[in-house]
């Protein structure tokens, strides 16, 4: 499975990146819409304003998965060939 081409692993990484992108952009949407709503529970005054952190984490993980899926380089789960 983790050979030089690693087609299966690259497809798995690609499929894992899709839900991360959806969740990340959903968090961005919540963050942007909560800035325009003064009575939102996600307002700046509320400590539950975590959507920007969630967006950053999900989008970074999705970017890492997509990078490996498209280029085949820098997978942390195997040795470089």
C-alpha positions as CSV (number, residue, x, y, z in Angstrom):
1,X,0.0,0.0,0.0
2,X,2.8,2.5,0.8
3,X,4.9,1.9,-2.3
4,X,6.5,4.6,-4.5
5,X,3.3,5.3,-6.4
6,X,0.9,4.8,-3.5
7,X,-2.3,5.4,-5.5
8,X,-4.6,4.0,-2.8
9,X,-3.1,6.2,-0.1
10,X,-3.3,9.3,-2.3
11,X,-7.0,8.6,-3.0
12,X,-7.7,8.1,0.7
13,X,-6.0,11.5,1.4
14,X,-8.0,13.1,-1.3
15,X,-11.3,11.7,0.1
16,X,-10.4,12.8,3.6
17,X,-9.7,16.3,2.5
18,X,-13.2,16.9,1.1
19,X,-15.1,16.8,4.4
20,X,-12.4,18.9,6.0
21,X,-12.8,21.6,3.3
22,X,-16.6,21.6,3.9
23,X,-16.2,21.9,7.6
24,X,-13.5,24.6,7.3
25,X,-15.5,26.7,4.9
26,X,-18.6,26.2,7.1
27,X,-16.6,27.6,10.1
28,X,-15.5,30.5,7.9
29,X,-19.2,31.1,7.0
30,X,-20.2,31.1,10.7
31,X,-17.4,33.5,11.6
32,X,-18.3,35.9,8.8
33,X,-22.0,35.9,9.5
34,X,-21.5,36.2,13.2
35,X,-19.5,39.4,12.8
36,X,-22.6,41.0,11.2
37,X,-25.1,39.8,13.8
38,X,-24.7,41.7,17.1
39,X,-26.9,39.2,19.1
40,X,-25.2,36.0,17.9
41,X,-23.8,33.6,20.4
42,X,-20.6,33.7,18.4
43,X,-20.0,37.4,18.9
44,X,-16.6,38.7,19.7
45,X,-17.5,39.2,23.4
46,X,-18.5,35.6,23.9
47,X,-15.7,33.1,24.7
48,X,-17.4,30.5,22.5
49,X,-16.1,32.3,19.4
50,X,-14.1,29.3,18.1
51,X,-15.1,29.2,14.5
52,X,-12.0,31.0,13.2
53,X,-9.8,28.5,15.0
54,X,-11.8,25.6,13.7
55,X,-11.6,27.0,10.2
56,X,-7.8,27.4,10.4
57,X,-7.3,23.9,11.7
58,X,-9.6,22.2,9.2
59,X,-8.3,24.2,6.2
60,X,-4.7,23.5,7.2
61,X,-5.4,19.7,7.5
62,X,-7.3,19.8,4.2
63,X,-4.4,21.6,2.5
64,X,-2.0,19.0,3.8
65,X,-4.1,16.1,2.6
66,X,-4.6,17.7,-0.8
67,X,-0.9,18.5,-1.2
68,X,-0.1,14.8,-0.7
69,X,-3.0,13.6,-2.9
70,X,-1.9,15.8,-5.8
71,X,1.8,15.7,-5.5
72,X,2.6,12.5,-3.7
73,X,5.3,14.3,-1.6
74,X,5.7,14.9,2.2
75,X,3.5,12.2,3.6
76,X,4.2,11.9,7.3
77,X,3.0,8.2,7.4
78,X,5.8,6.7,5.3
79,X,9.4,7.1,4.4
80,X,10.4,9.0,1.3
81,X,11.4,6.9,-1.7
